[in-house]
């Protein structure tokens, strides 16, 4: 039963990722009537929100590597977004600046997520090996403790995936509201395009969270279900 769900989630994830990439490509070819680049939009949004200590940089890693780093206060934009003058570039740049605004205003979910990063970083590197070793140890000796540690680590990474959701949805909401009020997306088509691109970006996080939850339930079933 679980394998059917795993396959289903994998197929959905592939569909959502493909859809997002297609949407980004589509709106990357939709020129922004204001003519502003992603970098210019990012700077403008930061300054209009009273933020002057955040740098806007070109990110390493190629396409769709855009992110905000709260540790060094940088908005990192891919080449396509930094130099792009399209609806997609505007949407992504504003979204990443939405995270900077969250940071500046002490948005609670971002604070919680940031506090989890060090622990989750360690847990995510060890989880796979601990789970594999735990399953084998439990199968051959009946000892559940290593698997229990793995399930605990997996719980943390799953919680992190779900905490990420309100952070991402809120950043998109801030981005879309600002793009409209700042008159960056002049037409309804531009605004709807930005909204559509960010919607599919958010869906990738939803699928990732669901995938993490299914994996957690699977190993929890092995741990608790087979000990009876």
Secondary structure, DSSP 8 states (H G I E B T S, - for coil): -HHHHHHHHHHHHHHHHHHHHHHHHHHHTSB-TT---HHHHHHHHHHHTT--S-EEEE-SSSTT--EEETTTTEEEE-HHHHS--BHHHHHHHHHHHHHHHHHHTT-HHHHHHHHHHHHHHHHHHHHHHHHHHHHHHHHHH---HHHHHHHHHHHHHHHHHHHHHHHHHHHHHHHHHHHHHTTSS-SHHHHHHHHHHHHHHHHHHHHHHHHHHHHHHHHHIIIIITT-
